[in-house]
Amino acid sequence: MGASGENNGSAEFDTAKKNSSTLNTAVTSAESIEPYHPKNEESNYVNVSSFVGNGIEDHVDYDFDANEGKKSFWRKVDDFLKLESHSGERNSNSDLDPVPPERRTWTTFNYITYWISDNFTPTAFRRASSLIAIGMSWRMALVNVAIGEIIVALAVTINGYIGAKYRIPFSVQARASFGWYFAYFMIFQRMVVSIFWYGTSVYTGGECVRSMIYAIWPSFRNLKNHLPASSHTNTQFMISYFIYFILTVPLHYISVDRIRFLFTIKAIILPIIGFGILGWTVKNTSLGENDLWNQGPTVSGTALHWVFVQGLYANIGAWSTLAINSPDFTRYTTRTRNIYSMALALPVTACLVALFGIICAVGSKLLWGEVLWDPLLFIDNWTSKGGRAAAFFCALGMFIAQACSNISANSISSANDLTCLLPRYVNIRRGQFIVSILGAWAFTPWNIMTSATAFLSFMSGYTVWLGPIGGILMCDFFFVHKRKYDVWELYKYDGIYRYNKLGTNWRSAIAFVIGFAPLLPGFITQVNNKIVVDKAWLRLYYCGYFYGVGSSMLVYYVLSVLFPARETMIEHAVYCDDEILFVHDIEQTEYDSYGEKRSE
C-alpha cells in the first residue's frame, strides 16, 4: 500500500533537513543563504504528511516465493497493514508529523470547553470524597483540590507551550530531552499509565450505563449475579460495562482536529445537569442543619499536615499524565496564546465540581441517611416515575461526559505513543482502537477500583516516574536549549538529538534516576502495606511530585551546564512553517518565525 509513495515529496523533505542542519552555521552574508525549505505550490507550508516513499522499507525488495514468483504471505500482510503515509527514513507518519495549518483548528473557546467538559464528570464529583475519607474536613478538601489543580494547570500550560510552538506531540518532543532511543522508554511508561487510566474511566462509564438502566427498568437492580466474589464485580455491572464499551468505540474514529465539537456539546449539557442536581438538593433539604458542614478533620497535629500533603500528591497524580502529554492536543491550536486559557479554566471548573460533590453529599445524608459522594449513586435514589426520567437524563449526560473525557485525556494520548512506537502500522485512529481493548479488558479496571484508599494509591503511585519526566522536559526546553529546537532534526534518526551511538542523553538518564529512586521505598509500602519503612521515606513519597520535578530539573540543568551537548545547541529555532530563515536576520512572510500566521 505504501511502497508507491510520493518520491518528489521525499526529495523535498531531504532538502529541508539538509538545509536545517546548516541553518545555524555562521556565514558572511545573508545573500549566500538558500531558503530553509521549499515552498509548496498551494501554500507556504511544506506538508510533511505527503513526504512518503523512499524510506528504508522502500529500498528492500519484496520477498518472493521461489516457486510461485509472488509475494510471500507475510509480505502481503505487511502491505495490507502498512500506512500509506509512513516513511521509514524518518520513522514517522502523517499523525506523528508536525500538524499542518489546515488541521490547526482549536481556538481559545475550544480549550475552555475542553476543561469544562473534562471536569464535569463523576470522577471529579468524587474527588473531594477521597480526601475527606483520609481525614480532612470538607473545607480542607476543597482548598487541597484548588492548590493541586492550580499546580497541574501551570504544568499543563507550560509543557503545552512546546506543542503549540513546534506542532509536535510529546513522543517527538521527548527525543530532544532524552535522545532517540531513551525517549522510547519514557514514551512506553507514559503510554502504560494512560491505558490504565483509560480502563478506570471505562469503569465509571459502566456505572453511568447502569444508572440509565436502573431508571428505565427498575427490576435490573434485582438481576441475579452469576460471577464469583473473587472477580470483584457482578453480572449486573458487567452488562452495563460491556454496553458502555460498545457504544463508545465508534467515537474513537473521530480525528483530533475534529473532536473539539464534542467538548462544546459537553460544556453546554454538563453544567446544566450539575446545577440541576445542585438545585434539586438545595430545594429538598435544609443543608445548614447537617453535621457534615461543621465536621472538622478526623486527624490532628503533624498527621493532619501530612494527610494534606498526601491528598495534594494524589490530586496532582490524577492529572500528571496530562501535564506531560499536553502537546498532544496543544499542537492543534490556531495560535499559541489560545492555550493560556487552560491555566484558568482547569482549576476553576475542578473546584466548582468538587464543591458540587460536597453539597450533594451533605444533602444525601439528610435525605437518605447516608453520605453519597458518587453522583450516580445519588441519582439512583430517584425512584419515582418523574425521578427516574430525571435520573436517566442525568446519567446520559454523565455518560457523554465520561466517554468524551476518556477519549481526549487518555485514548488519544496513548494512541500518540503507540504511533511513535509503531509508526509503520499505527496512526492515532488505529491506536485508539488498540488502547480501548487493552485498557478496558486486559487491565481489568474493576480490580483497581475497589475502595477509596486503593483509588487514591493508584492515582498517586505512578507520579513517581511521571514527575521526573515532566521536570526534565520543561528544563530542557526553557533552560537548557532556551526554547530553540530544530523540528526537522527531531525526525532524523542520526540527527543532532540522537546524542550518541546509544541514542541516549546520559544527563537526562541520571536526572531521571535521581528523581524517582528515593521515592521507591514509600511507593512500595503504599502498594503493599505489609512492608514497613521508616516514616521519613513515606513522607518523602508524599512530596514525590515536588521532589521528582524539582530534583530532576536541578540535576539535569547542572549536568547540561557542566557537560553541554553542544551539537544540540542551535543559534535559531527551526519551526515547521519557516519559509526563509537567515542566520543574522529572519525574513518573515505569511508565517512568522514561530510557525503562526501573521496578523494583517
C-alpha positions as CSV (number, residue, x, y, z in Angstrom):
1,M,0.0,0.0,0.0
2,G,2.7,2.4,0.9
3,A,5.5,1.3,-1.4
4,S,4.4,3.6,-4.2
5,G,4.8,6.8,-2.2
6,E,5.4,10.3,-3.5
7,N,9.1,10.3,-4.4
8,N,9.1,14.0,-5.1
9,G,7.8,14.8,-1.6
10,S,10.5,12.7,0.0
11,A,13.2,14.6,-2.0
12,E,11.8,17.9,-0.7
13,F,11.9,16.5,2.8
14,D,15.6,15.5,2.4
15,T,16.4,19.0,1.1
16,A,14.6,20.6,4.1
17,K,16.6,18.5,6.6
18,K,19.8,19.3,4.9
19,N,19.2,23.0,4.9
20,S,18.1,22.9,8.5
21,S,21.3,21.2,9.5
22,T,23.4,24.1,8.1
23,L,21.0,26.8,9.0
24,N,22.8,27.8,12.2
25,T,26.3,27.9,10.8
26,A,27.7,31.4,10.6
27,V,28.0,32.9,7.1
28,T,29.4,36.2,5.9
29,S,26.3,37.4,4.0
30,A,22.6,36.8,4.1
31,E,22.5,36.5,0.3
32,S,24.5,33.3,0.4
33,I,21.8,31.5,2.5
34,E,19.3,29.5,0.5
35,P,15.7,29.1,1.6
36,Y,15.3,26.7,4.6
37,H,12.8,24.5,2.8
38,P,10.9,24.8,-0.5
39,K,7.6,26.4,-1.0
40,N,4.6,24.3,-1.7
41,E,2.7,25.4,-4.8
42,E,-0.6,25.8,-2.9
43,S,0.7,27.3,0.4
44,N,3.8,28.4,2.2
45,Y,3.7,25.3,4.4
46,V,5.6,22.3,3.4
47,N,3.2,19.5,4.0
48,V,5.4,16.8,5.6
49,S,2.5,14.4,5.7
50,S,2.9,13.9,2.0
51,F,6.6,13.0,2.3
52,V,6.2,9.3,1.9
53,G,8.2,6.8,-0.1
54,N,12.0,6.5,-0.4
55,G,12.1,5.3,3.2
56,I,14.2,2.4,4.4
57,E,11.5,-0.1,3.7
58,D,11.1,1.1,0.1
59,H,14.6,0.0,-0.7
60,V,14.0,-3.6,0.4
61,D,13.0,-6.0,-2.3
62,Y,9.8,-7.8,-1.8
63,D,10.1,-11.4,-0.5
64,F,9.1,-13.5,-3.5
65,D,8.2,-17.2,-3.3
66,A,10.8,-19.0,-5.3
67,N,8.3,-21.4,-6.9
68,E,5.3,-19.1,-7.5
69,G,7.1,-15.8,-8.2
70,K,4.7,-14.0,-6.0
71,K,4.8,-12.0,-2.8
72,S,5.1,-14.1,0.4
73,F,2.1,-14.3,2.8
74,W,3.9,-12.1,5.4
75,R,4.8,-9.5,2.8
76,K,1.1,-9.3,1.8
77,V,0.1,-8.9,5.4
78,D,2.7,-6.1,5.7
79,D,1.4,-4.4,2.6
80,F,-2.1,-4.6,3.9
81,L,-1.3,-3.2,7.4
82,K,1.3,-0.6,6.4
83,L,0.2,3.1,6.5
84,E,0.5,4.9,3.2
85,S,1.9,7.9,4.9
86,H,4.7,6.0,6.6
87,S,8.3,7.0,5.9
88,G,11.0,4.6,7.1
89,E,13.7,7.1,6.8
90,R,12.3,9.4,9.4
91,N,10.3,6.7,11.2
92,S,7.1,8.7,11.1
93,N,3.7,9.0,9.6
94,S,1.2,11.8,9.0
95,D,-0.2,11.7,12.6
96,L,3.3,11.9,14.0
97,D,4.5,14.7,11.7
98,P,4.1,18.4,12.7
99,V,0.5,19.5,12.3
100,P,-0.2,21.3,9.0
101,P,-2.1,24.6,9.0
102,E,-5.3,23.1,7.7
103,R,-5.6,20.9,10.8
104,R,-4.9,23.6,13.3
105,T,-8.5,24.2,14.4
106,W,-8.5,24.6,18.2
107,T,-9.3,28.1,19.5
108,T,-9.4,29.6,23.0
109,F,-13.0,28.7,23.2
110,N,-12.2,25.0,22.5
111,Y,-9.6,24.8,25.2
112,I,-12.0,26.3,27.7
113,T,-14.8,23.9,26.8
114,Y,-12.3,21.1,26.9
115,W,-11.6,21.6,30.6
116,I,-15.2,22.3,31.4
117,S,-16.2,19.0,29.9
118,D,-13.2,17.2,31.4
119,N,-14.1,18.3,34.9
120,F,-17.8,17.8,34.9
121,T,-17.6,14.1,35.3
122,P,-18.5,11.6,38.0
123,T,-14.8,11.2,38.8
124,A,-14.4,14.9,39.5
125,F,-17.5,14.8,41.7
126,R,-15.8,12.2,43.9
127,R,-12.5,14.0,44.2
128,A,-13.2,15.6,47.5
129,S,-14.6,12.4,49.0
130,S,-11.3,10.6,48.8
131,L,-9.7,13.5,50.7
132,I,-12.4,13.5,53.4
133,A,-12.1,9.7,53.7
134,I,-8.4,10.0,54.8
135,G,-9.1,12.6,57.5
136,M,-9.7,16.1,56.1
137,S,-12.7,18.4,56.7
138,W,-14.7,19.5,53.6
139,R,-13.1,22.9,53.7
140,M,-9.6,21.5,53.8
141,A,-10.5,19.1,51.0
142,L,-11.7,22.0,48.8
143,V,-8.5,24.0,49.4
144,N,-6.5,20.9,48.7
145,V,-8.2,20.4,45.4
146,A,-7.7,24.1,44.5
147,I,-4.0,24.1,45.2
148,G,-3.5,20.8,43.3
149,E,-5.4,22.0,40.3
150,I,-3.5,25.3,40.1
151,I,-0.2,23.4,40.1
152,V,-1.4,21.0,37.5
153,A,-2.8,23.8,35.3
154,L,0.6,25.6,35.3
155,A,2.4,22.3,34.4
156,V,-0.1,21.5,31.6
157,T,0.1,25.0,30.1
158,I,3.9,25.3,30.4
159,N,4.6,22.0,28.7
160,G,1.7,22.5,26.2
161,Y,3.6,25.6,25.0
162,I,6.1,23.4,23.3
163,G,3.4,21.6,21.3
164,A,1.8,24.9,20.3
165,K,5.1,26.3,19.1
166,Y,6.6,23.3,17.3
167,R,3.3,21.5,16.4
168,I,4.7,18.2,17.6
169,P,3.4,15.6,20.1
170,F,5.0,14.6,23.4
171,S,6.5,11.5,21.8
172,V,8.6,13.6,19.4
173,Q,9.4,16.3,21.9
174,A,10.9,13.6,24.2
175,R,13.7,12.9,21.7
176,A,15.2,16.4,22.3
177,S,15.5,15.8,26.1
178,F,16.2,12.0,26.3
179,G,17.7,11.0,23.0
180,W,16.3,9.0,20.1
181,Y,16.2,5.6,21.9
182,F,15.9,6.6,25.5
183,A,12.8,8.6,24.6
184,Y,11.1,5.3,23.7
185,F,11.4,4.1,27.3
186,M,9.7,7.3,28.6
187,I,7.0,7.1,25.9
188,F,6.3,3.5,26.9
189,Q,6.0,4.4,30.6
190,R,3.5,7.2,29.9
191,M,1.5,5.0,27.5
192,V,1.0,2.3,30.1
193,V,-0.2,4.8,32.6
194,S,-2.7,6.3,30.2
195,I,-4.0,2.9,29.2
196,F,-4.6,2.1,32.9
197,W,-6.4,5.4,33.4
198,Y,-8.5,4.7,30.3
199,G,-9.6,1.5,31.9
200,T,-10.7,3.1,35.1
201,S,-12.7,5.7,33.2
202,V,-14.5,2.9,31.3
203,Y,-15.4,1.5,34.7
204,T,-17.0,4.9,35.6
205,G,-18.8,4.8,32.2
206,G,-20.2,1.4,33.1
207,E,-21.7,3.0,36.2
208,C,-23.3,5.6,34.1
209,V,-25.0,3.0,31.9
210,R,-26.1,1.0,35.0
211,S,-27.8,4.1,36.3
212,M,-29.5,4.6,33.0
213,I,-30.8,1.0,33.0
214,Y,-32.0,1.4,36.6
215,A,-34.0,4.4,35.5
216,I,-35.6,2.5,32.6
217,W,-36.0,-0.9,34.1
218,P,-36.0,-0.8,38.0
219,S,-36.1,-4.6,38.0
220,F,-32.5,-4.6,36.8
221,R,-31.5,-3.9,40.4
222,N,-32.5,-7.4,41.3
223,L,-30.7,-9.2,38.5
224,K,-29.1,-12.4,39.8
225,N,-25.3,-12.4,40.0
226,H,-23.5,-15.3,38.3
227,L,-19.9,-14.2,38.9
228,P,-17.8,-15.3,41.9
229,A,-16.8,-12.8,44.7
230,S,-13.2,-13.1,43.6
231,S,-14.0,-11.3,40.4
232,H,-14.7,-8.0,42.3
233,T,-17.7,-7.3,40.1
234,N,-21.1,-8.8,39.3
235,T,-23.3,-9.7,36.3
236,Q,-25.3,-6.5,36.6
237,F,-22.3,-4.3,36.3
238,M,-20.5,-6.3,33.6
239,I,-23.6,-6.0,31.4
240,S,-23.5,-2.2,31.8
241,Y,-19.7,-2.1,31.3
242,F,-20.0,-4.0,28.0
243,I,-22.8,-1.8,26.7
244,Y,-20.7,1.3,27.5
245,F,-17.7,-0.1,25.7
246,I,-19.7,-1.0,22.6
247,L,-21.4,2.4,22.5
248,T,-18.2,4.4,22.8
249,V,-16.0,2.5,20.4
250,P,-17.2,4.5,17.3
251,L,-16.1,7.8,19.0
252,H,-12.5,6.7,18.6
253,Y,-12.8,7.1,14.9
254,I,-13.1,10.9,15.1
255,S,-9.8,12.7,14.4
256,V,-8.2,15.0,17.0
257,D,-8.7,18.2,15.0
258,R,-12.4,17.5,14.6
259,I,-13.3,16.1,18.1
260,R,-13.5,19.6,19.6
261,F,-17.2,19.8,18.8
262,L,-17.9,17.1,21.4
263,F,-16.4,19.3,24.0
264,T,-18.7,22.2,23.1
265,I,-21.7,19.9,23.4
266,K,-20.5,18.6,26.8
267,A,-19.7,22.1,28.0
268,I,-23.4,23.0,27.5
269,I,-25.0,19.8,28.7
270,L,-22.9,19.0,31.8
271,P,-23.1,22.3,33.7
272,I,-26.9,22.2,33.2
273,I,-27.0,18.8,34.8
274,G,-24.6,19.7,37.6
275,F,-26.6,22.8,38.5
276,G,-29.8,20.8,38.2
277,I,-28.7,18.2,40.7
278,L,-27.5,21.0,43.0
279,G,-30.7,22.9,42.7
280,W,-32.8,19.8,43.5
281,T,-30.7,19.1,46.5
282,V,-30.9,22.6,47.9
283,K,-34.7,22.7,47.3
284,N,-35.4,19.4,49.1
285,T,-33.1,19.7,52.1
286,S,-32.0,22.1,54.8
287,L,-28.4,21.9,54.2
288,G,-27.5,24.2,57.0
289,E,-28.7,21.6,59.6
290,N,-26.3,18.9,58.5
291,D,-23.5,18.0,60.9
292,L,-21.1,17.4,57.9
293,W,-20.8,21.1,57.5
294,N,-19.5,21.5,61.0
295,Q,-17.4,18.3,60.9
296,G,-13.7,19.0,61.3
297,P,-10.8,16.8,60.3
298,T,-10.6,13.4,61.9
299,V,-6.9,13.6,62.4
300,S,-4.8,16.4,64.0
301,G,-1.4,17.7,64.6
302,T,1.5,16.6,62.4
303,A,-0.6,13.8,61.0
304,L,-3.1,16.2,59.6
305,H,-0.3,18.2,57.8
306,W,0.9,15.0,56.1
307,V,-2.6,13.9,55.2
308,F,-2.9,17.3,53.4
309,V,0.3,16.7,51.5
310,Q,-0.8,13.1,50.7
311,G,-4.0,14.4,49.3
312,L,-2.3,17.1,47.3
313,Y,0.0,14.5,45.8
314,A,-2.9,12.3,44.9
315,N,-4.8,15.2,43.2
316,I,-1.7,16.1,41.1
317,G,-1.1,12.5,40.3
318,A,-4.6,12.3,38.7
319,W,-3.5,14.8,36.1
320,S,0.2,14.1,35.9
321,T,-0.2,12.3,32.5
322,L,-1.8,15.4,31.0
323,A,1.0,17.5,32.4
324,I,3.3,15.6,30.2
325,N,1.2,14.9,27.1
326,S,-0.4,18.3,26.8
327,P,1.5,18.9,23.5
328,D,-0.6,16.1,22.0
329,F,-3.6,18.5,21.8
330,T,-2.0,22.0,22.1
331,R,-0.3,21.4,18.8
332,Y,-3.7,21.7,17.1
333,T,-4.1,25.3,18.3
334,T,-4.6,28.1,15.8
335,R,-2.4,30.4,17.8
336,T,-0.1,29.8,20.8
337,R,-1.8,32.3,23.0
338,N,-5.0,30.2,22.9
339,I,-3.6,27.6,25.3
340,Y,-3.1,30.2,28.1
341,S,-6.8,29.9,28.9
342,M,-6.1,26.4,30.3
343,A,-4.3,27.9,33.3
344,L,-7.6,29.4,34.5
345,A,-10.2,27.0,33.1
346,L,-8.8,23.9,34.7
347,P,-8.7,24.9,38.4
348,V,-11.9,27.0,38.3
349,T,-14.0,24.1,36.9
350,A,-12.4,21.5,39.1
351,C,-13.1,23.4,42.3
352,L,-16.6,24.1,41.2
353,V,-17.4,20.5,40.6
354,A,-15.7,19.4,43.8
355,L,-18.0,21.8,45.7
356,F,-21.0,20.3,43.9
357,G,-19.9,16.9,45.2
358,I,-19.6,18.1,48.7
359,I,-23.1,19.8,48.7
360,C,-24.7,16.7,47.2
361,A,-23.0,14.5,49.8
362,V,-24.4,16.7,52.6
363,G,-27.9,16.6,51.0
364,S,-27.8,12.8,50.7
365,K,-27.2,12.4,54.4
366,L,-30.3,14.4,55.1
367,L,-32.4,12.7,52.5
368,W,-31.4,9.0,52.8
369,G,-29.3,8.9,56.0
370,E,-26.2,8.0,54.0
371,V,-23.3,10.1,52.7
372,L,-23.2,9.6,48.9
373,W,-20.2,11.1,47.2
374,D,-20.9,9.5,43.8
375,P,-23.4,11.5,41.8
376,L,-24.5,8.2,40.1
377,L,-25.4,6.7,43.4
378,F,-27.1,9.9,44.3
379,I,-29.5,9.9,41.3
380,D,-30.1,6.1,41.7
381,N,-32.2,7.1,44.7
382,W,-34.7,9.0,42.4
383,T,-37.1,6.1,42.2
384,S,-40.4,7.9,41.4
385,K,-41.7,8.0,37.8
386,G,-40.6,11.6,37.3
387,G,-37.4,11.0,39.3
388,R,-36.4,8.0,37.1
389,A,-36.8,10.2,34.0
390,A,-34.6,12.9,35.5
391,A,-32.1,10.2,36.6
392,F,-31.9,8.8,33.1
393,F,-31.1,12.1,31.5
394,C,-28.6,13.0,34.2
395,A,-26.9,9.6,33.7
396,L,-27.0,10.1,30.0
397,G,-25.2,13.4,30.3
398,M,-22.6,11.9,32.5
399,F,-22.2,9.0,30.1
400,I,-21.4,11.5,27.3
401,A,-19.0,13.4,29.6
402,Q,-17.1,10.3,30.7
403,A,-16.9,8.9,27.1
404,C,-15.5,12.2,25.7
405,S,-13.2,12.9,28.6
406,N,-11.7,9.4,28.3
407,I,-11.0,9.8,24.6
408,S,-9.5,13.3,24.9
409,A,-7.4,12.7,28.1
410,N,-6.4,9.0,27.7
411,S,-7.0,7.2,24.4
412,I,-5.6,10.0,22.2
413,S,-2.5,10.3,24.4
414,S,-1.9,6.6,24.4
415,A,-2.6,6.4,20.7
416,N,0.0,9.1,20.1
417,D,2.6,7.0,22.0
418,L,1.7,3.8,20.0
419,T,2.0,5.8,16.8
420,C,5.6,6.7,17.8
421,L,6.4,3.1,18.8
422,L,4.9,1.5,15.7
423,P,4.7,4.3,13.0
424,R,4.7,1.8,10.2
425,Y,1.4,0.3,11.2
426,V,-0.3,2.5,13.8
427,N,-1.8,6.0,13.4
428,I,-3.9,7.8,16.1
429,R,-7.1,6.2,14.9
430,R,-5.8,2.7,14.9
431,G,-4.0,3.3,18.2
432,Q,-7.2,4.4,19.9
433,F,-8.9,1.1,19.0
434,I,-5.9,-0.8,20.3
435,V,-5.9,1.2,23.6
436,S,-9.7,0.6,24.0
437,I,-9.1,-3.2,24.0
438,L,-6.1,-3.1,26.3
439,G,-7.5,-0.5,28.8
440,A,-11.0,-1.9,29.1
441,W,-10.3,-5.6,29.2
442,A,-6.6,-6.5,29.5
443,F,-6.1,-4.3,32.6
444,T,-9.3,-5.4,34.4
445,P,-10.1,-2.0,35.9
446,W,-12.8,-3.5,38.1
447,N,-10.0,-4.9,40.2
448,I,-8.4,-1.5,40.5
449,M,-11.5,0.4,41.6
450,T,-12.2,-1.5,44.8
451,S,-12.0,1.2,47.5
452,A,-11.3,4.9,48.2
453,T,-7.8,4.0,49.6
454,A,-6.9,1.8,46.6
455,F,-8.1,4.5,44.2
456,L,-6.1,7.2,46.0
457,S,-2.9,5.0,45.9
458,F,-3.5,4.3,42.2
459,M,-3.8,8.0,41.3
460,S,-0.7,9.0,43.1
461,G,1.6,6.0,42.7
462,Y,2.6,6.4,39.0
463,T,3.5,10.1,39.6
464,V,6.8,8.7,41.0
465,W,8.0,8.3,37.4
466,L,6.0,10.9,35.6
467,G,7.1,13.8,37.8
468,P,10.8,13.5,36.8
469,I,9.9,13.1,33.1
470,G,7.9,16.4,33.2
471,G,10.7,18.2,35.1
472,I,13.3,17.2,32.5
473,L,11.1,18.1,29.6
474,M,10.4,21.6,30.9
475,C,14.0,22.2,32.0
476,D,15.4,21.0,28.6
477,F,13.2,23.3,26.6
478,F,13.2,26.5,28.7
479,F,16.6,26.5,30.4
480,V,19.0,24.2,28.5
481,H,18.0,24.8,24.9
482,K,16.4,28.1,25.6
483,R,13.3,27.4,23.6
484,K,15.3,26.6,20.5
485,Y,14.7,23.2,18.8
486,D,15.2,22.2,15.2
487,V,12.0,20.5,14.4
488,W,13.3,18.6,11.4
489,E,16.2,17.1,13.4
490,L,13.7,15.6,15.8
491,Y,12.6,13.3,12.9
492,K,16.1,12.4,11.8
493,Y,17.4,9.1,13.1
494,D,21.0,10.2,13.1
495,G,20.3,13.9,13.8
496,I,21.7,16.1,16.5
497,Y,19.2,14.8,19.1
498,R,20.5,11.3,18.9
499,Y,23.3,12.4,21.2
500,N,25.5,9.3,20.8
501,K,25.5,5.8,19.4
502,L,23.2,4.6,22.1
503,G,20.7,7.3,21.3
504,T,20.6,8.3,24.9
505,N,21.1,11.6,26.6
506,W,23.0,10.4,29.7
507,R,22.3,13.7,31.5
508,S,18.6,13.1,31.5
509,A,19.1,9.4,32.4
510,I,21.0,10.4,35.6
511,A,18.5,13.1,36.4
512,F,15.6,10.7,35.9
513,V,17.0,8.1,38.3
514,I,17.7,10.7,41.0
515,G,14.2,12.0,40.5
516,F,12.4,8.7,41.2
517,A,14.8,6.3,43.1
518,P,14.5,7.9,46.6
519,L,10.7,7.6,46.3
520,L,10.6,3.9,45.8
521,P,10.6,2.8,49.5
522,G,7.5,4.9,50.1
523,F,5.8,3.8,46.9
524,I,6.4,0.1,47.8
525,T,4.8,0.4,51.2
526,Q,1.8,2.2,49.7
527,V,1.3,-0.7,47.3
528,N,1.9,-3.4,49.9
529,N,1.1,-2.2,53.4
530,K,2.7,-5.3,54.9
531,I,6.1,-3.8,54.0
532,V,7.0,-1.3,56.7
533,V,9.6,1.5,56.1
534,D,10.7,4.5,58.1
535,K,8.2,7.4,58.2
536,A,10.8,9.7,56.6
537,W,10.7,7.6,53.4
538,L,6.9,7.7,53.4
539,R,6.8,11.4,53.9
540,L,9.3,11.9,51.1
541,Y,6.9,9.9,48.9
542,Y,4.0,12.2,49.8
543,C,6.2,15.0,48.5
544,G,7.0,12.9,45.5
545,Y,5.8,15.2,42.7
546,F,7.6,18.2,44.0
547,Y,10.7,16.3,44.7
548,G,10.6,14.5,41.4
549,V,10.1,17.6,39.3
550,G,12.5,19.8,41.3
551,S,15.3,17.3,41.7
552,S,15.3,16.2,38.1
553,M,15.2,19.8,36.8
554,L,18.1,20.8,39.0
555,V,20.3,17.8,38.3
556,Y,19.6,17.9,34.6
557,Y,20.4,21.6,34.4
558,V,23.7,21.3,36.3
559,L,24.9,18.4,34.2
560,S,23.9,20.2,31.0
561,V,25.9,23.3,32.1
562,L,28.9,21.3,33.1
563,F,28.8,18.9,30.2
564,P,26.8,20.6,27.5
565,A,25.7,18.7,24.4
566,R,27.0,21.4,22.0
567,E,25.8,19.6,18.9
568,T,22.2,20.3,20.0
569,M,22.7,24.0,20.8
570,I,21.5,26.0,17.8
571,E,21.5,29.7,17.2
572,H,18.0,30.0,15.8
573,A,14.9,27.8,16.4
574,V,13.7,26.0,13.3
575,Y,9.9,25.7,13.1
576,C,7.8,23.6,10.6
577,D,6.4,26.7,8.9
578,D,9.6,28.8,8.4
579,E,9.9,29.6,4.8
580,I,13.0,31.7,4.7
581,L,15.5,31.9,7.6
582,F,18.8,33.7,7.8
583,V,21.5,33.4,10.4
584,H,21.7,37.1,11.2
585,D,18.2,38.0,10.3
586,I,14.8,36.4,9.9
587,E,12.7,37.4,6.9
588,Q,9.0,36.7,7.6
589,T,6.4,36.2,5.0
590,E,2.9,34.7,5.5
591,Y,4.1,32.8,8.6
592,D,6.2,34.2,11.3
593,S,9.3,32.5,12.9
594,Y,7.0,30.8,15.4
595,G,5.1,29.0,12.7
596,E,1.9,31.1,13.2
597,K,0.0,33.1,10.6
598,R,0.9,36.7,10.7
599,S,-1.9,39.2,11.6
600,E,-2.9,41.6,8.9
